[in-house]
């Protein structure tokens, strides 16, 4: 089945919207321009727009026919994230970020655009019977915007029988969709380790307890948590990504601070990893005469794709792109997604849309050279439209 002609006809407009959003990235809960942009588009197509959910979040509602919610009909939710990352952009093209230190390095500009494209198409064609809630969420990268929206009554105010989300995938060819039941993304936890030693002159280290040295031993010791203390068949990722200590090159500081992340799939492994880390950090510091405190904060839970919702998403993807383009078996990713909070509340499915074409989409997510592949914008918009028409059929 080819992509709808109407969506293909405004593909250039989709690309223009996406590049505008890319050039004006905004951080978590500060997506004011983005939210205004989305609301204006939705209102121009006649959707009901509700703003101020989780601050900058909004929902566009499209009702059609006798099956609209409130008349005993069905409703589904489609979610896109809007925020960018606090990092510089190294690209040189015309639509590069105009906001220093902020970049759309995860493709949320593309996710927002694909959902807007579906809203425009469905508002024009009205080839469905029921209610569609287009959910534009802030703060996926930090702050758990999905959790805030749910806490503020998202699904009480906009009841949905199922909810769906999609993410671009630079590692999968463009035109392929990954739709897999069960665990799709990992638990994501934050860790901080504060090491307290005793400062001193760098020329007389024997009179000090060097927290930098202790921190180095802690970093090495923690690598054994994954290598030797966890089941190799039960995935764990432990990454220490920041090491802060000292202010000058000839002074041993009093303290050092490490920061990183832990990713797991099961709750038992999550708890066991935290305890092993705590014991190892404290013992390593104590062996050097220092003191260390581990602060372990549990973050986003696993995304678990509901079996029925996944089957429905796979059916729509197959009808649109063909069976060969739908990936139904694939290991979960150690990445995290706060769509998990929505999928805990309503049966949901998180889909991945391939965008690698050999030229674009080669740069990994969360890197300074990343850019979204505009060629897949019509694919994503068409998938959302096909899903709505499948789930809310006329008649």
N, C-alpha and C positions, 0 to 999 in steps of 0.2 A: 504494500500500500504506500503510495508516494505521500510526501508531506502535503498538507492542505495548501492549495494554490494561494489562498488569501494570506496565509502566514508567509509563504515564500515571497509574495508580492511586497510585503513590508519588511523584508530582511534587512535592507539598508537602513531603515529607520531604527530597527533593533540595535544594529551596530553603532549607530550614532548615539542612541541613549546610553548604551553600555560604555562607550568611550567618554561620554560626558561624566558619568558616574565615576569612572576610573580616574579621571582628571581631578575629581573633587572628593577624595576619600575622607571619611570621618570615623572617629574612634567610638568605642562602646558607649551607648547612651547619649552620644553627642551627634547623632545622625540627623541633624535638623534639616540641612539642605536636601539630603537624600529623601527624608520623609516627606518634605514639601513636594519634591519632584514626583514621587510615587503618588501622593494624594491627588495632585493636579491631574495626572494622567487618568487615574481611576474615575475621578469626578467628571472628567470630560467625556468619558464613555458611558456615563449614567449609573455607575455603581454607587451603592451606599457606602460611605467611608466613615469609619469610627477611628478617631485618633486618640493619642494620650495613653495608650496601654503600654505599660513599662516605659513610660516617658515618651520616647520617639517612635514606639511601635504603632502599627495601625492595621486595620482589617478592612478590606474591601469586600462587600457582599453583593452577590448577583443572584437574583431569584428569577425563576422562570417556570411558568405552567402551574398546573394543579398540584404538582408534587413539591412545591416550595415548602420549606420548613414553616410550621405553624398551621399547615393544612394536612398534617399527617404524612408528609413526604420525607425524603431523605436529604441529607446534607453531608458534604465532604469538605475537608480543609486542605489547602495546599500552602506550604510554608516556604518562604525564602528569607535568607539572612541579609543584612544590609551593612554591617560594620566592616572596617578595615583594620589593618595592623599598625602598631607603632614602630615602623621601620622605614628606612630610606629606600628610594627606588633608583635602580641603576640604568633603567631603560632610557633611550634617547628619542623615542617616537613622540609625535605631536600630542598624544593624549596621556603622556606621563603625568604623574601626580604633581599638582600645583601646590600641595600642602606639605611643606618640608617635614620629614620625619614620619609621614603617614602614607601608607600604600595599600592598595587592594592587591595583596599578594596571595589571596586564597580564592579569588574568583567570586566574591559575594556580589560584585557589580554585575557579573554575568547571571548569577542566580536571580537577582532582583529583576533583571531585564527579561529573562525567560518567562518569569511569572507574569510580568506586565504584558508580554506578548500574548500569553494565553488568555489573560483577562480581556484584552482588546478583541481578540478573535471571538471569544464566547459571547461578549457583549454585542457583537455584530451579528453573529449567526444564530444565537439562541437555540441551538440544536441540542437541547437537554431539557429535563423536567425535574426540578428540585432546586437546591440551594448550594452555591459554592462560596466558601469563605477563603479569600486570598489573604494569607497571613504574612505580613512583612515585619520581621522580628529584628530588634536591635541586639547588639552585644552578644553575638555568638562566640567571638574570640576570647572575650573576657567579661565576666560579670553575670553570665548565665541568664541572658535575656529571655530565653524560653521559659526558664523556671519562674522568672518574675511575671511573665505574661500569664502563665498558668495560675500562679498564686493570686493574681489580680482578677481571676474569674474568666479567663479566655473562653473555656469550653462551656461555662455556665451561660455566658452572654452570647456565645456563638456555637451552639451545640453541633457536634460533628459525629457521624457514624464511624468515620475513619479519617486519619490525617496522614499526609504524605509530604516528604521533603526530598530534595535532590542535591547532589554535589558534583561538580566537575571532577574528572579524573585524568590527569596528564599521563598516566601510565597505561591507559587503555585507548585503542584506536577510536577516532571520531566515528559516531554513528552506532557504537555499541553501548548497551546499557547493562549494568550489573544489578540484578534483582535477586537477592539471596535471603531466605528466611533465617530466623534465629539471631544470634549475636552478630552485629555488624561493626560496632566500634567499641573501644575499650573504656574501662574506668580511667579517669585522669585525675591524679592527685598531685598536690604541690608540697614540696619539702623545703624547709629552711634549717640549716645547721649552724648554730652560733657557738664558736669555739673561744674560750677564754683562757689565755695564758698569762704571761707576765712580760711586759715590754722592757726594752733596754737598748743599749747602744749596739749597733751592728758589729762594731769591732770587738765587743766583749760578750758574745752570745752565751757564754757559760753562766752568766748571771741572769739570764732571761729564760722564759719558757716560750718558745717560738710558736705562735698559733698558725703561722704559714706552714711550717714543717708538719705540725699536727694535722692541719687540713689536708696536706698532700697525702699523708698516710690514711686519712679517712677516705679520701677519694679512691685510693687503691683498694682499701679494705672493702668498700661498698661494691666494687665490681665483682667480688666473690659471691655477693648475694645472688646474682643471676647465674654466675658460672658454676657455683658449688652448693648453693643453699635452696635452689628452686628446682621443681620438676621440669626437665627439658621439654616435656609434652604439655606443660601448662605455662603459657607464655607470660613473661615478665620483662618489662623494659624499665631500667633505672638510669636516668641521664642527669648528671650534674652539669649545669650550663652556666653557672656564674660562680666566681670566686673573688671575693672582695676583702682586701686587707691592706692596711698601711696607707701612709700619705707621702712618704719620702724614702729615698733609697738607702739611708744610713741609720734608720731607726726600726728596731723590731717592734711591731705593734702589740697592743694588749689583746686584740680580738681579731677574728676572721669570720667571714660569713659565706656560707655556701648555699646555693639555691638550685633546685632542679625539679624533676617530675618523675613520677612512677606510674606506669601503665600496666594494668592487669585485666583479666576477663572475669574471674570468679571472685566472689566475696570472701571465701575462705583464704584464697591466695593473697588477696588484698590485705587482710588482717594479719596473716602470717608474715608477709613482707614487711609491714610496718613494725612488727615486734622484733624481727631479726635485725632490721636497720637500727632500731633504737638501742638494742643491746650492743651492737657492733660499734656504733658511734661513741657511746659512753665508755666502753671498754678501751677503745683505741686511744681516746683522749686521756683517760686515766693512766694508761701505761706510760704516757709522756709527761705526767704530772700536770696536765691541763684538765679543763672541764668542758664538756660539750652538751648542748641541749638540742634535741631534734624536735622541730615543730612540723607535724604531719597533718595536712589539711585535705580532707577528702573532697574532690571536685565532682566533675560530671560523671554520672553513672554510665554503664554500658547502654548502647542503643540496641534494643532487641526488636527485630522485625516480626510483627505478628504474622502467623501463617496465612490467614485468609487475606489480610491486606496485601501481603507479598504476592500471593497468587493472583490477586486482582491487578496489581501493578505489572506483573510479568505478562499477563494476558494482554493488557493495553500496549505494552512495549512490543510484544510479538506481532500484534495486528498492525502496528505502525511500521516497524523496522524489519520484521521477518524473524523467524526462529534463530537463524544463524547469528543474528546481532544481539541476542539476549543471553547474558552470562548468568546461569542459575546456580552454579557452584563455585565458591571462591572463599578462601580463608578471610576471617574478619581482619580489619586493620587495627593497628595499635593507636591510631589517631582517635581523637575524641570529638563528640558532637553533643551540644546541649539540646538537640532535638529529642534526646533521650527522655527529657522531662515531659514532652508532649506525648511521646509514645507510651509512657507510663500511665497517662491519664486516659488516652483514647487509642484503640488499636491503630497501629501506624506502620509505615514502611519507609525506609531511607534508601533511595536509589542513587547509583553512581552513573554519570553520563560521560562516556569517553570523549576525549578531545585531542588526542595525539594524532598528528598527521604527517610527521616527519620533519616539519618545518616549525610550526607553531605548537605550543603546548609541551615543548621539550623541557622547559625550566620547571623544576619541582615547585610544589606549593610552599609558601612561606620563604621564598628566596627573592633577592632584590631584582632578579631578571625575569620574574614571572609575568605573564600576561595571559588573559583569557582568549581562547580561540573563538572569534566571532562567528565562524562557520557553523558552530553547533547551537547558536542561539535559536534558529528555527527548529532544530531537533528538540530542544528542551521545551519550547513553547508548544510544539505539536504533541509531544508526549503528554503534557498537562491537559491539553484540549482533548486528546483521545481518551485519557483516563476519565475525564468528566463525562464525555459523551457515552462512554461504556457504563459507568456507574450510575448515571442519572439519565437513562434512555427516555426519549420521548414516547409517550403512549403507553 
